[in-house]
Amino acid sequence: MTYKLACKDTGVSCPFVAQGETIDEMMEVAVKHAKEEHGYTDEQINDPETQKMIKAAIKQE
């Protein structure tokens, strides 16, 4: 099973899609992308509302 998180599903106009065999693996890729490409800080990423939005956008395939 693969997990995916597309930036566009979080309301950002970005074609990036993070993928991983586990949620942790996928989140590692997604967080790195969010920091490097969108300028997110650890504080922003760890905000409960941001975490809620991220979890809602994760899809299993």
C-alpha distance matrix in Angstrom:
0.0 3.8 6.8 10.1 13.7 16.5 20.0 21.5 19.7 21.6 24.9 25.4 26.5 24.2 21.9 19.6 15.9 14.1 10.5 8.8 6.3 8.1 10.3 13.3 12.4 11.9 15.0 17.0 16.7 17.5 20.4 21.9 21.9 23.4 26.1 27.0 26.9 27.8 29.9 28.1 29.5 27.9 30.0 28.6 25.0 25.6 27.6 26.4 26.5 24.5 21.8 21.9 21.6 18.6 16.7 17.6 16.3 12.7 10.4 6.8 5.9
3.8 0.0 3.8 6.6 10.3 13.1 16.5 18.2 16.7 18.5 21.8 21.9 23.0 20.6 18.3 15.9 12.1 10.3 6.8 5.7 4.7 6.9 8.5 11.4 10.1 8.8 12.1 14.1 13.4 14.0 17.2 18.5 18.3 19.9 22.7 23.4 23.2 24.1 26.3 24.8 26.4 25.1 27.3 25.7 22.1 23.2 25.2 24.3 24.3 21.9 19.5 19.9 19.2 16.0 14.7 15.8 13.9 10.3 8.4 5.8 5.2
6.8 3.8 0.0 3.8 7.0 10.3 13.5 15.4 13.6 15.1 18.5 18.8 20.3 18.1 16.3 13.9 10.1 8.1 5.6 5.4 6.1 6.4 6.2 9.5 8.8 6.5 9.3 11.9 11.4 11.2 14.2 16.1 15.8 16.9 19.8 21.0 20.7 21.2 23.3 21.6 23.2 21.9 23.9 22.2 18.6 19.7 21.6 20.7 20.6 18.2 15.9 16.2 15.4 12.2 11.0 12.3 10.3 6.7 5.7 4.6 6.2
10.1 6.6 3.8 0.0 3.8 6.5 9.9 11.7 10.4 12.1 15.2 15.3 16.6 14.4 12.6 10.3 6.6 5.5 4.5 6.8 9.0 9.5 8.4 11.2 10.2 6.8 9.1 11.8 10.3 9.3 12.8 14.6 13.4 14.5 17.7 18.6 17.8 18.2 20.8 19.3 21.5 20.8 22.8 20.6 17.3 19.0 20.6 20.1 19.4 16.7 15.1 15.5 13.9 10.8 10.6 11.3 8.4 5.7 5.2 6.4 7.6
13.7 10.3 7.0 3.8 0.0 3.8 6.6 8.7 7.4 8.5 11.8 11.8 13.5 11.6 10.7 8.5 5.6 5.1 6.6 9.2 12.0 11.7 9.6 11.7 11.3 7.5 8.2 11.1 9.6 7.3 10.6 12.7 11.2 11.5 15.0 16.2 15.1 15.0 17.6 16.1 18.5 18.2 19.9 17.4 14.3 16.4 17.7 17.5 16.4 13.5 12.5 13.0 10.9 7.8 8.8 9.4 6.1 4.9 6.4 9.1 10.9
16.5 13.1 10.3 6.5 3.8 0.0 3.8 5.4 5.4 7.2 9.5 9.0 10.0 8.2 7.2 6.0 4.2 6.3 8.8 12.1 15.2 15.3 13.3 15.2 14.4 10.6 11.2 13.6 11.3 8.7 11.9 13.5 11.0 11.2 14.9 15.6 13.6 13.5 16.7 15.8 18.8 19.3 20.8 17.9 15.4 18.1 18.9 19.1 17.4 14.4 14.4 14.7 11.8 9.5 11.4 11.1 7.3 7.8 8.9 11.8 12.9
20.0 16.5 13.5 9.9 6.6 3.8 0.0 3.8 5.3 5.4 6.9 5.6 7.1 5.6 6.5 5.7 6.3 8.2 11.5 14.7 18.0 17.8 15.4 16.6 16.1 12.4 12.0 14.0 11.7 8.5 10.9 12.4 9.5 8.7 12.5 13.2 10.9 10.2 13.5 12.8 16.1 17.2 18.5 15.4 13.4 16.6 17.1 17.8 15.8 12.6 13.5 14.3 10.9 9.2 12.1 12.0 8.6 10.2 12.0 15.2 16.6
21.5 18.2 15.4 11.7 8.7 5.4 3.8 0.0 3.8 5.4 5.3 4.9 5.5 5.6 6.5 7.8 8.5 11.2 14.1 17.4 20.5 20.4 18.1 19.8 19.3 15.6 15.4 17.6 15.4 12.3 14.6 16.2 13.1 12.1 15.8 16.4 13.6 12.6 16.0 15.6 19.0 20.3 21.2 17.8 16.3 19.3 19.2 19.6 17.0 14.3 15.6 15.5 11.8 11.1 13.7 12.5 9.2 11.5 12.7 16.1 17.3
19.7 16.7 13.6 10.4 7.4 5.4 5.3 3.8 0.0 3.8 5.5 7.2 9.0 9.3 9.8 10.2 9.5 11.4 13.7 16.6 19.2 18.8 16.1 18.3 18.4 14.7 14.3 17.3 15.7 12.4 14.7 17.0 14.5 13.3 17.0 18.3 16.0 14.7 17.8 16.5 19.5 20.2 20.8 17.4 15.6 18.1 17.8 17.5 14.9 12.7 13.4 12.6 9.1 8.7 10.6 8.9 5.7 8.6 10.0 13.6 15.3
21.6 18.5 15.1 12.1 8.5 7.2 5.4 5.4 3.8 0.0 3.8 5.7 8.8 9.6 11.2 11.1 11.0 12.2 14.9 17.5 20.3 19.3 16.2 17.7 18.3 14.8 13.5 16.2 15.1 11.4 12.8 15.4 13.2 11.1 14.6 16.4 14.4 12.3 15.0 13.4 16.3 17.0 17.3 13.8 12.4 14.9 14.4 14.4 11.7 9.3 10.7 10.3 6.6 6.7 9.6 8.5 6.3 9.5 12.0 15.7 17.9
24.9 21.8 18.5 15.2 11.8 9.5 6.9 5.3 5.5 3.8 0.0 3.8 6.6 8.8 11.2 12.1 13.0 14.9 17.9 20.8 23.7 22.9 19.9 21.4 21.7 18.2 16.9 19.3 17.9 14.2 15.4 17.6 14.9 12.7 15.9 17.4 14.7 12.3 15.2 14.2 17.4 18.9 18.9 15.1 14.6 17.3 16.3 16.6 13.4 11.4 13.7 13.1 9.4 10.3 13.2 11.7 9.7 13.1 15.2 18.9 20.8
25.4 21.9 18.8 15.3 11.8 9.0 5.6 4.9 7.2 5.7 3.8 0.0 3.8 5.6 8.8 9.7 11.6 13.7 17.1 20.2 23.5 23.0 20.2 21.2 21.1 17.6 16.4 18.2 16.3 12.8 13.9 15.4 12.3 10.3 13.4 14.3 11.3 9.2 12.5 12.3 15.9 17.8 18.3 14.7 14.2 17.5 17.0 18.0 15.3 12.6 14.9 15.3 11.6 11.6 15.0 14.2 11.7 14.4 16.5 20.1 21.6
26.5 23.0 20.3 16.6 13.5 10.0 7.1 5.5 9.0 8.8 6.6 3.8 0.0 3.8 7.0 9.2 11.8 14.6 18.0 21.5 24.9 24.9 22.5 23.6 22.9 19.4 18.8 20.3 17.8 14.8 16.3 17.1 13.6 12.4 15.4 15.3 11.8 10.6 14.1 14.8 18.6 20.8 21.6 18.1 17.6 21.0 20.7 21.8 19.1 16.4 18.6 18.9 15.2 14.9 18.1 17.1 14.2 16.7 18.2 21.5 22.4
24.2 20.6 18.1 14.4 11.6 8.2 5.6 5.6 9.3 9.6 8.8 5.6 3.8 0.0 3.8 5.6 8.7 11.6 15.1 18.6 22.1 22.5 20.5 21.4 20.2 16.8 16.6 17.7 14.8 12.2 14.2 14.5 10.8 10.5 13.6 13.1 9.6 9.5 13.3 14.2 17.9 19.9 21.4 18.1 17.0 20.6 21.0 22.2 20.0 16.8 18.5 19.3 15.8 14.6 17.7 17.3 14.0 15.6 16.9 19.9 20.6
21.9 18.3 16.3 12.6 10.7 7.2 6.5 6.5 9.8 11.2 11.2 8.8 7.0 3.8 0.0 3.8 6.6 10.1 13.0 16.7 20.1 21.1 19.6 20.8 19.2 15.8 16.4 17.5 14.3 12.3 15.1 15.2 11.6 12.4 15.6 14.7 11.6 12.4 16.1 16.9 20.5 22.0 23.8 20.8 19.1 22.5 23.3 24.3 22.2 19.0 20.0 20.7 17.3 15.6 18.2 17.8 14.1 15.0 15.6 18.1 18.2
19.6 15.9 13.9 10.3 8.5 6.0 5.7 7.8 10.2 11.1 12.1 9.7 9.2 5.6 3.8 0.0 3.8 6.7 9.9 13.5 17.1 17.9 16.5 17.4 15.6 12.3 13.0 13.8 10.5 8.9 11.8 11.7 8.3 9.8 13.0 12.2 9.9 11.2 14.6 15.0 18.3 19.4 21.6 18.9 16.8 20.1 21.4 22.5 21.0 17.5 18.0 19.3 16.3 13.9 16.4 16.7 13.1 13.3 14.2 16.4 16.8
15.9 12.1 10.1 6.6 5.6 4.2 6.3 8.5 9.5 11.0 13.0 11.6 11.8 8.7 6.6 3.8 0.0 3.8 6.5 10.2 13.6 14.5 13.4 14.8 13.0 9.5 10.9 12.3 9.2 7.9 11.5 12.0 9.5 11.1 14.4 14.2 12.6 13.7 16.8 16.5 19.3 19.8 22.0 19.5 16.8 19.7 21.1 21.7 20.5 17.1 16.9 17.9 15.3 12.5 14.2 14.7 11.0 10.4 10.9 12.8 13.1
14.1 10.3 8.1 5.5 5.1 6.3 8.2 11.2 11.4 12.2 14.9 13.7 14.6 11.6 10.1 6.7 3.8 0.0 3.8 7.0 10.7 11.3 10.2 11.2 9.2 5.8 7.6 8.8 5.9 5.4 9.2 9.8 8.4 10.3 13.3 13.5 12.9 14.1 16.6 15.8 18.0 17.9 20.4 18.4 15.2 17.7 19.7 20.3 19.7 16.3 15.4 16.9 15.0 11.5 12.9 14.3 11.2 9.5 10.5 11.8 12.6
10.5 6.8 5.6 4.5 6.6 8.8 11.5 14.1 13.7 14.9 17.9 17.1 18.0 15.1 13.0 9.9 6.5 3.8 0.0 3.8 7.2 8.6 8.6 10.1 7.7 4.9 8.3 9.6 7.4 8.2 11.7 12.4 11.7 13.8 16.5 16.8 16.6 17.9 20.1 19.1 21.0 20.3 22.9 21.2 17.8 19.7 21.9 22.0 21.8 18.6 17.0 18.3 16.9 13.3 13.6 15.2 12.3 9.6 9.6 9.7 10.0
8.8 5.7 5.4 6.8 9.2 12.1 14.7 17.4 16.6 17.5 20.8 20.2 21.5 18.6 16.7 13.5 10.2 7.0 3.8 0.0 3.8 5.3 6.6 7.8 5.1 4.2 8.0 8.9 8.1 9.7 12.5 13.3 13.7 15.8 18.0 18.6 19.0 20.3 22.1 20.7 22.0 20.7 23.3 22.2 18.5 19.8 22.4 22.3 22.6 19.7 17.5 18.9 18.2 14.6 14.1 16.2 14.1 10.8 10.8 9.9 10.4
6.3 4.7 6.1 9.0 12.0 15.2 18.0 20.5 19.2 20.3 23.7 23.5 24.9 22.1 20.1 17.1 13.6 10.7 7.2 3.8 0.0 3.8 7.0 8.5 6.6 7.1 10.5 11.5 11.5 13.2 15.7 16.7 17.3 19.3 21.4 22.1 22.7 23.9 25.6 23.9 25.0 23.3 25.8 24.9 21.1 21.9 24.5 24.0 24.6 22.1 19.4 20.5 20.3 16.8 15.6 17.7 16.1 12.4 11.7 9.6 9.9
8.1 6.9 6.4 9.5 11.7 15.3 17.8 20.4 18.8 19.3 22.9 23.0 24.9 22.5 21.1 17.9 14.5 11.3 8.6 5.3 3.8 0.0 3.8 5.4 5.2 6.2 8.5 10.0 11.1 12.3 14.2 15.8 17.0 18.3 20.3 21.6 22.5 23.2 24.5 22.4 23.0 20.9 23.2 22.5 18.7 19.0 21.6 20.9 21.9 19.6 16.6 17.8 18.2 14.7 13.1 15.7 14.8 11.1 11.3 9.8 11.4
10.3 8.5 6.2 8.4 9.6 13.3 15.4 18.1 16.1 16.2 19.9 20.2 22.5 20.5 19.6 16.5 13.4 10.2 8.6 6.6 7.0 3.8 0.0 3.8 5.5 5.1 5.9 8.5 10.1 10.2 11.8 14.1 15.2 15.8 17.9 19.8 20.5 20.7 21.9 19.5 20.1 18.0 20.0 19.1 15.4 15.5 17.9 17.2 18.1 15.9 12.8 14.0 14.5 11.1 9.5 12.4 11.8 8.4 9.7 9.4 12.0
13.3 11.4 9.5 11.2 11.7 15.2 16.6 19.8 18.3 17.7 21.4 21.2 23.6 21.4 20.8 17.4 14.8 11.2 10.1 7.8 8.5 5.4 3.8 0.0 3.8 5.5 5.0 6.1 8.8 9.7 10.3 12.3 14.2 15.0 16.3 18.3 19.6 20.0 20.6 18.2 18.3 15.9 18.2 18.0 14.2 14.1 17.1 16.9 18.4 16.0 13.0 15.2 15.9 12.4 11.5 14.9 14.4 11.4 13.3 13.1 15.5
12.4 10.1 8.8 10.2 11.3 14.4 16.1 19.3 18.4 18.3 21.7 21.1 22.9 20.2 19.2 15.6 13.0 9.2 7.7 5.1 6.6 5.2 5.5 3.8 0.0 3.8 5.5 5.3 6.7 8.8 10.2 11.1 12.8 14.5 15.9 17.1 18.4 19.5 20.4 18.6 19.1 17.2 20.0 19.5 15.8 16.5 19.6 19.8 20.9 18.1 15.6 17.7 17.8 14.0 13.7 16.8 15.4 12.3 13.6 13.2 14.7
11.9 8.8 6.5 6.8 7.5 10.6 12.4 15.6 14.7 14.8 18.2 17.6 19.4 16.8 15.8 12.3 9.5 5.8 4.9 4.2 7.1 6.2 5.1 5.5 3.8 0.0 3.8 5.5 5.3 6.2 8.7 10.1 10.8 12.3 14.5 15.6 16.2 17.1 18.6 16.8 18.0 16.6 19.2 18.0 14.3 15.7 18.3 18.5 18.9 15.9 13.7 15.6 15.0 11.2 11.3 13.9 12.0 9.2 10.6 11.0 12.6
15.0 12.1 9.3 9.1 8.2 11.2 12.0 15.4 14.3 13.5 16.9 16.4 18.8 16.6 16.4 13.0 10.9 7.6 8.3 8.0 10.5 8.5 5.9 5.0 5.5 3.8 0.0 3.8 5.4 4.9 5.8 8.4 9.6 10.1 12.0 14.0 14.9 15.1 16.1 13.8 14.6 13.0 15.4 14.4 10.7 11.9 14.6 15.1 15.8 12.7 10.6 13.0 12.8 9.0 9.7 12.8 11.5 9.4 12.0 13.1 15.4
17.0 14.1 11.9 11.8 11.1 13.6 14.0 17.6 17.3 16.2 19.3 18.2 20.3 17.7 17.5 13.8 12.3 8.8 9.6 8.9 11.5 10.0 8.5 6.1 5.3 5.5 3.8 0.0 3.8 5.5 5.3 6.2 8.7 10.0 10.8 12.3 14.1 14.9 15.4 13.6 14.0 12.3 15.5 15.1 11.6 12.8 16.1 17.2 18.3 15.1 13.3 16.2 16.0 12.4 13.3 16.5 15.1 13.1 15.4 16.2 18.1
16.7 13.4 11.4 10.3 9.6 11.3 11.7 15.4 15.7 15.1 17.9 16.3 17.8 14.8 14.3 10.5 9.2 5.9 7.4 8.1 11.5 11.1 10.1 8.8 6.7 5.3 5.4 3.8 0.0 3.8 5.6 5.3 6.3 8.7 10.2 10.7 11.8 13.3 14.5 13.5 14.8 14.1 17.2 16.2 12.9 15.1 17.9 19.2 19.6 16.0 14.8 17.5 16.4 12.8 14.3 16.9 14.6 12.8 14.7 15.7 17.0
17.5 14.0 11.2 9.3 7.3 8.7 8.5 12.3 12.4 11.4 14.2 12.8 14.8 12.2 12.3 8.9 7.9 5.4 8.2 9.7 13.2 12.3 10.2 9.7 8.8 6.2 4.9 5.5 3.8 0.0 3.8 5.5 5.1 6.1 8.7 10.0 10.3 10.9 12.5 11.1 12.9 12.5 15.2 13.5 10.3 12.8 15.2 16.4 16.3 12.7 11.9 14.4 12.9 9.5 11.6 13.9 11.6 10.6 13.1 15.0 16.7
20.4 17.2 14.2 12.8 10.6 11.9 10.9 14.6 14.7 12.8 15.4 13.9 16.3 14.2 15.1 11.8 11.5 9.2 11.7 12.5 15.7 14.2 11.8 10.3 10.2 8.7 5.8 5.3 5.6 3.8 0.0 3.8 5.4 5.0 6.2 8.6 9.9 10.0 10.4 8.4 9.5 8.8 11.7 10.6 7.5 10.0 12.8 14.6 15.0 11.4 10.9 14.1 13.2 10.1 12.5 15.2 13.6 13.0 16.0 18.0 20.1
21.9 18.5 16.1 14.6 12.7 13.5 12.4 16.2 17.0 15.4 17.6 15.4 17.1 14.5 15.2 11.7 12.0 9.8 12.4 13.3 16.7 15.8 14.1 12.3 11.1 10.1 8.4 6.2 5.3 5.5 3.8 0.0 3.8 5.5 5.3 6.1 8.3 9.7 9.9 9.3 10.3 10.3 13.7 12.9 10.4 13.1 15.9 18.2 18.6 14.9 14.7 17.9 16.7 13.7 16.1 18.7 16.7 16.0 18.6 20.2 21.8
21.9 18.3 15.8 13.4 11.2 11.0 9.5 13.1 14.5 13.2 14.9 12.3 13.6 10.8 11.6 8.3 9.5 8.4 11.7 13.7 17.3 17.0 15.2 14.2 12.8 10.8 9.6 8.7 6.3 5.1 5.4 3.8 0.0 3.8 5.5 5.2 5.6 7.3 8.9 9.0 11.3 12.3 15.2 13.6 11.4 14.7 16.8 18.9 18.6 14.8 15.2 17.9 16.0 13.1 16.0 17.9 15.4 15.1 17.5 19.5 20.9
23.4 19.9 16.9 14.5 11.5 11.2 8.7 12.1 13.3 11.1 12.7 10.3 12.4 10.5 12.4 9.8 11.1 10.3 13.8 15.8 19.3 18.3 15.8 15.0 14.5 12.3 10.1 10.0 8.7 6.1 5.0 5.5 3.8 0.0 3.8 5.7 5.6 5.0 6.4 5.6 8.5 9.9 12.2 10.1 8.3 11.9 13.6 15.9 15.4 11.6 12.6 15.4 13.4 11.2 14.5 16.3 14.2 14.7 17.6 20.2 22.0
26.1 22.7 19.8 17.7 15.0 14.9 12.5 15.8 17.0 14.6 15.9 13.4 15.4 13.6 15.6 13.0 14.4 13.3 16.5 18.0 21.4 20.3 17.9 16.3 15.9 14.5 12.0 10.8 10.2 8.7 6.2 5.3 5.5 3.8 0.0 3.8 5.9 5.7 4.7 4.5 6.2 8.1 10.9 9.7 8.7 12.0 14.0 16.9 16.9 13.4 14.4 17.6 16.2 14.1 17.3 19.4 17.7 18.0 21.1 23.4 25.3
27.0 23.4 21.0 18.6 16.2 15.6 13.2 16.4 18.3 16.4 17.4 14.3 15.3 13.1 14.7 12.2 14.2 13.5 16.8 18.6 22.1 21.6 19.8 18.3 17.1 15.6 14.0 12.3 10.7 10.0 8.6 6.1 5.2 5.7 3.8 0.0 3.8 6.0 5.8 7.7 9.6 11.6 14.5 13.3 12.4 15.8 17.8 20.7 20.4 16.8 17.8 20.9 19.1 16.8 20.0 22.0 19.7 19.9 22.5 24.7 26.1
26.9 23.2 20.7 17.8 15.1 13.6 10.9 13.6 16.0 14.4 14.7 11.3 11.8 9.6 11.6 9.9 12.6 12.9 16.6 19.0 22.7 22.5 20.5 19.6 18.4 16.2 14.9 14.1 11.8 10.3 9.9 8.3 5.6 5.6 5.9 3.8 0.0 3.8 5.9 8.2 11.3 13.7 16.1 14.1 13.3 17.0 18.4 21.1 20.1 16.5 18.0 20.5 18.1 16.2 19.6 21.0 18.4 19.1 21.5 24.0 25.2
27.8 24.1 21.2 18.2 15.0 13.5 10.2 12.6 14.7 12.3 12.3 9.2 10.6 9.5 12.4 11.2 13.7 14.1 17.9 20.3 23.9 23.2 20.7 20.0 19.5 17.1 15.1 14.9 13.3 10.9 10.0 9.7 7.3 5.0 5.7 6.0 3.8 0.0 3.8 5.7 9.3 12.2 13.8 11.2 11.2 14.9 15.7 18.4 17.1 13.7 15.8 18.2 15.7 14.5 18.1 19.2 17.0 18.4 21.2 24.1 25.7
29.9 26.3 23.3 20.8 17.6 16.7 13.5 16.0 17.8 15.0 15.2 12.5 14.1 13.3 16.1 14.6 16.8 16.6 20.1 22.1 25.6 24.5 21.9 20.6 20.4 18.6 16.1 15.4 14.5 12.5 10.4 9.9 8.9 6.4 4.7 5.8 5.9 3.8 0.0 3.8 6.5 9.9 11.4 9.7 10.3 13.8 14.7 17.9 17.2 14.0 16.2 19.0 17.1 16.0 19.6 21.1 19.4 20.6 23.7 26.5 28.3
28.1 24.8 21.6 19.3 16.1 15.8 12.8 15.6 16.5 13.4 14.2 12.3 14.8 14.2 16.9 15.0 16.5 15.8 19.1 20.7 23.9 22.4 19.5 18.2 18.6 16.8 13.8 13.6 13.5 11.1 8.4 9.3 9.0 5.6 4.5 7.7 8.2 5.7 3.8 0.0 3.8 6.8 8.1 6.1 6.6 10.0 11.0 14.2 13.8 10.6 12.7 15.6 14.2 13.1 16.6 18.4 17.2 18.4 21.7 24.5 26.8
29.5 26.4 23.2 21.5 18.5 18.8 16.1 19.0 19.5 16.3 17.4 15.9 18.6 17.9 20.5 18.3 19.3 18.0 21.0 22.0 25.0 23.0 20.1 18.3 19.1 18.0 14.6 14.0 14.8 12.9 9.5 10.3 11.3 8.5 6.2 9.6 11.3 9.3 6.5 3.8 0.0 3.8 5.3 5.2 6.3 8.6 10.0 13.6 14.1 11.5 13.0 16.3 15.8 14.7 17.7 20.0 19.4 20.2 23.8 26.3 28.8
27.9 25.1 21.9 20.8 18.2 19.3 17.2 20.3 20.2 17.0 18.9 17.8 20.8 19.9 22.0 19.4 19.8 17.9 20.3 20.7 23.3 20.9 18.0 15.9 17.2 16.6 13.0 12.3 14.1 12.5 8.8 10.3 12.3 9.9 8.1 11.6 13.7 12.2 9.9 6.8 3.8 0.0 3.8 5.5 5.1 6.0 8.5 11.9 13.4 10.9 11.4 15.1 15.3 14.0 16.3 19.1 19.0 19.3 22.9 25.1 27.8
30.0 27.3 23.9 22.8 19.9 20.8 18.5 21.2 20.8 17.3 18.9 18.3 21.6 21.4 23.8 21.6 22.0 20.4 22.9 23.3 25.8 23.2 20.0 18.2 20.0 19.2 15.4 15.5 17.2 15.2 11.7 13.7 15.2 12.2 10.9 14.5 16.1 13.8 11.4 8.1 5.3 3.8 0.0 3.8 5.6 5.3 6.1 9.9 11.4 9.8 10.9 14.2 14.8 14.4 16.7 19.1 19.5 20.4 24.1 26.6 29.5
28.6 25.7 22.2 20.6 17.4 17.9 15.4 17.8 17.4 13.8 15.1 14.7 18.1 18.1 20.8 18.9 19.5 18.4 21.2 22.2 24.9 22.5 19.1 18.0 19.5 18.0 14.4 15.1 16.2 13.5 10.6 12.9 13.6 10.1 9.7 13.3 14.1 11.2 9.7 6.1 5.2 5.5 3.8 0.0 3.8 5.5 5.2 8.9 9.1 7.0 9.1 12.0 11.9 11.8 14.6 16.5 16.7 18.0 21.8 24.6 27.5
25.0 22.1 18.6 17.3 14.3 15.4 13.4 16.3 15.6 12.4 14.6 14.2 17.6 17.0 19.1 16.8 16.8 15.2 17.8 18.5 21.1 18.7 15.4 14.2 15.8 14.3 10.7 11.6 12.9 10.3 7.5 10.4 11.4 8.3 8.7 12.4 13.3 11.2 10.3 6.6 6.3 5.1 5.6 3.8 0.0 3.8 5.6 8.3 9.0 6.0 6.8 10.3 10.2 9.1 11.7 14.2 14.2 14.9 18.7 21.2 24.1
25.6 23.2 19.7 19.0 16.4 18.1 16.6 19.3 18.1 14.9 17.3 17.5 21.0 20.6 22.5 20.1 19.7 17.7 19.7 19.8 21.9 19.0 15.5 14.1 16.5 15.7 11.9 12.8 15.1 12.8 10.0 13.1 14.7 11.9 12.0 15.8 17.0 14.9 13.8 10.0 8.6 6.0 5.3 5.5 3.8 0.0 3.8 6.2 8.4 6.8 6.3 9.8 11.1 10.4 11.9 14.8 15.6 16.1 19.8 22.1 25.3
27.6 25.2 21.6 20.6 17.7 18.9 17.1 19.2 17.8 14.4 16.3 17.0 20.7 21.0 23.3 21.4 21.1 19.7 21.9 22.4 24.5 21.6 17.9 17.1 19.6 18.3 14.6 16.1 17.9 15.2 12.8 15.9 16.8 13.6 14.0 17.8 18.4 15.7 14.7 11.0 10.0 8.5 6.1 5.2 5.6 3.8 0.0 3.8 5.5 5.3 6.2 8.7 10.0 10.6 12.3 14.3 15.6 16.9 20.7 23.3 26.7
26.4 24.3 20.7 20.1 17.5 19.1 17.8 19.6 17.5 14.4 16.6 18.0 21.8 22.2 24.3 22.5 21.7 20.3 22.0 22.3 24.0 20.9 17.2 16.9 19.8 18.5 15.1 17.2 19.2 16.4 14.6 18.2 18.9 15.9 16.9 20.7 21.1 18.4 17.9 14.2 13.6 11.9 9.9 8.9 8.3 6.2 3.8 0.0 3.8 5.5 5.0 6.1 8.7 9.8 10.5 12.3 14.4 15.6 19.3 21.8 25.4
26.5 24.3 20.6 19.4 16.4 17.4 15.8 17.0 14.9 11.7 13.4 15.3 19.1 20.0 22.2 21.0 20.5 19.7 21.8 22.6 24.6 21.9 18.1 18.4 20.9 18.9 15.8 18.3 19.6 16.3 15.0 18.6 18.6 15.4 16.9 20.4 20.1 17.1 17.2 13.8 14.1 13.4 11.4 9.1 9.0 8.4 5.5 3.8 0.0 3.8 5.4 5.0 6.3 8.7 9.9 10.7 12.6 14.7 18.3 21.3 24.7
24.5 21.9 18.2 16.7 13.5 14.4 12.6 14.3 12.7 9.3 11.4 12.6 16.4 16.8 19.0 17.5 17.1 16.3 18.6 19.7 22.1 19.6 15.9 16.0 18.1 15.9 12.7 15.1 16.0 12.7 11.4 14.9 14.8 11.6 13.4 16.8 16.5 13.7 14.0 10.6 11.5 10.9 9.8 7.0 6.0 6.8 5.3 5.5 3.8 0.0 3.8 5.4 5.1 6.2 8.6 9.9 10.8 12.7 16.4 19.5 22.7
21.8 19.5 15.9 15.1 12.5 14.4 13.5 15.6 13.4 10.7 13.7 14.9 18.6 18.5 20.0 18.0 16.9 15.4 17.0 17.5 19.4 16.6 12.8 13.0 15.6 13.7 10.6 13.3 14.8 11.9 10.9 14.7 15.2 12.6 14.4 17.8 18.0 15.8 16.2 12.7 13.0 11.4 10.9 9.1 6.8 6.3 6.2 5.0 5.4 3.8 0.0 3.8 5.5 5.1 6.1 8.6 10.0 10.9 14.6 17.2 20.6
21.9 19.9 16.2 15.5 13.0 14.7 14.3 15.5 12.6 10.3 13.1 15.3 18.9 19.3 20.7 19.3 17.9 16.9 18.3 18.9 20.5 17.8 14.0 15.2 17.7 15.6 13.0 16.2 17.5 14.4 14.1 17.9 17.9 15.4 17.6 20.9 20.5 18.2 19.0 15.6 16.3 15.1 14.2 12.0 10.3 9.8 8.7 6.1 5.0 5.4 3.8 0.0 3.8 5.5 5.2 6.2 8.8 10.3 13.7 16.5 20.1
21.6 19.2 15.4 13.9 10.9 11.8 10.9 11.8 9.1 6.6 9.4 11.6 15.2 15.8 17.3 16.3 15.3 15.0 16.9 18.2 20.3 18.2 14.5 15.9 17.8 15.0 12.8 16.0 16.4 12.9 13.2 16.7 16.0 13.4 16.2 19.1 18.1 15.7 17.1 14.2 15.8 15.3 14.8 11.9 10.2 11.1 10.0 8.7 6.3 5.1 5.5 3.8 0.0 3.8 5.6 5.2 6.4 9.1 12.4 15.8 19.0
18.6 16.0 12.2 10.8 7.8 9.5 9.2 11.1 8.7 6.7 10.3 11.6 14.9 14.6 15.6 13.9 12.5 11.5 13.3 14.6 16.8 14.7 11.1 12.4 14.0 11.2 9.0 12.4 12.8 9.5 10.1 13.7 13.1 11.2 14.1 16.8 16.2 14.5 16.0 13.1 14.7 14.0 14.4 11.8 9.1 10.4 10.6 9.8 8.7 6.2 5.1 5.5 3.8 0.0 3.8 5.4 5.2 6.6 10.3 13.4 16.5
16.7 14.7 11.0 10.6 8.8 11.4 12.1 13.7 10.6 9.6 13.2 15.0 18.1 17.7 18.2 16.4 14.2 12.9 13.6 14.1 15.6 13.1 9.5 11.5 13.7 11.3 9.7 13.3 14.3 11.6 12.5 16.1 16.0 14.5 17.3 20.0 19.6 18.1 19.6 16.6 17.7 16.3 16.7 14.6 11.7 11.9 12.3 10.5 9.9 8.6 6.1 5.2 5.6 3.8 0.0 3.8 5.4 5.4 8.8 11.4 15.0
17.6 15.8 12.3 11.3 9.4 11.1 12.0 12.5 8.9 8.5 11.7 14.2 17.1 17.3 17.8 16.7 14.7 14.3 15.2 16.2 17.7 15.7 12.4 14.9 16.8 13.9 12.8 16.5 16.9 13.9 15.2 18.7 17.9 16.3 19.4 22.0 21.0 19.2 21.1 18.4 20.0 19.1 19.1 16.5 14.2 14.8 14.3 12.3 10.7 9.9 8.6 6.2 5.2 5.4 3.8 0.0 3.8 5.7 8.3 11.4 14.8
16.3 13.9 10.3 8.4 6.1 7.3 8.6 9.2 5.7 6.3 9.7 11.7 14.2 14.0 14.1 13.1 11.0 11.2 12.3 14.1 16.1 14.8 11.8 14.4 15.4 12.0 11.5 15.1 14.6 11.6 13.6 16.7 15.4 14.2 17.7 19.7 18.4 17.0 19.4 17.2 19.4 19.0 19.5 16.7 14.2 15.6 15.6 14.4 12.6 10.8 10.0 8.8 6.4 5.2 5.4 3.8 0.0 3.8 6.4 10.1 12.9
12.7 10.3 6.7 5.7 4.9 7.8 10.2 11.5 8.6 9.5 13.1 14.4 16.7 15.6 15.0 13.3 10.4 9.5 9.6 10.8 12.4 11.1 8.4 11.4 12.3 9.2 9.4 13.1 12.8 10.6 13.0 16.0 15.1 14.7 18.0 19.9 19.1 18.4 20.6 18.4 20.2 19.3 20.4 18.0 14.9 16.1 16.9 15.6 14.7 12.7 10.9 10.3 9.1 6.6 5.4 5.7 3.8 0.0 3.8 6.9 10.0
10.4 8.4 5.7 5.2 6.4 8.9 12.0 12.7 10.0 12.0 15.2 16.5 18.2 16.9 15.6 14.2 10.9 10.5 9.6 10.8 11.7 11.3 9.7 13.3 13.6 10.6 12.0 15.4 14.7 13.1 16.0 18.6 17.5 17.6 21.1 22.5 21.5 21.2 23.7 21.7 23.8 22.9 24.1 21.8 18.7 19.8 20.7 19.3 18.3 16.4 14.6 13.7 12.4 10.3 8.8 8.3 6.4 3.8 0.0 3.8 6.6
6.8 5.8 4.6 6.4 9.1 11.8 15.2 16.1 13.6 15.7 18.9 20.1 21.5 19.9 18.1 16.4 12.8 11.8 9.7 9.9 9.6 9.8 9.4 13.1 13.2 11.0 13.1 16.2 15.7 15.0 18.0 20.2 19.5 20.2 23.4 24.7 24.0 24.1 26.5 24.5 26.3 25.1 26.6 24.6 21.2 22.1 23.3 21.8 21.3 19.5 17.2 16.5 15.8 13.4 11.4 11.4 10.1 6.9 3.8 0.0 3.8
5.9 5.2 6.2 7.6 10.9 12.9 16.6 17.3 15.3 17.9 20.8 21.6 22.4 20.6 18.2 16.8 13.1 12.6 10.0 10.4 9.9 11.4 12.0 15.5 14.7 12.6 15.4 18.1 17.0 16.7 20.1 21.8 20.9 22.0 25.3 26.1 25.2 25.7 28.3 26.8 28.8 27.8 29.5 27.5 24.1 25.3 26.7 25.4 24.7 22.7 20.6 20.1 19.0 16.5 15.0 14.8 12.9 10.0 6.6 3.8 0.0
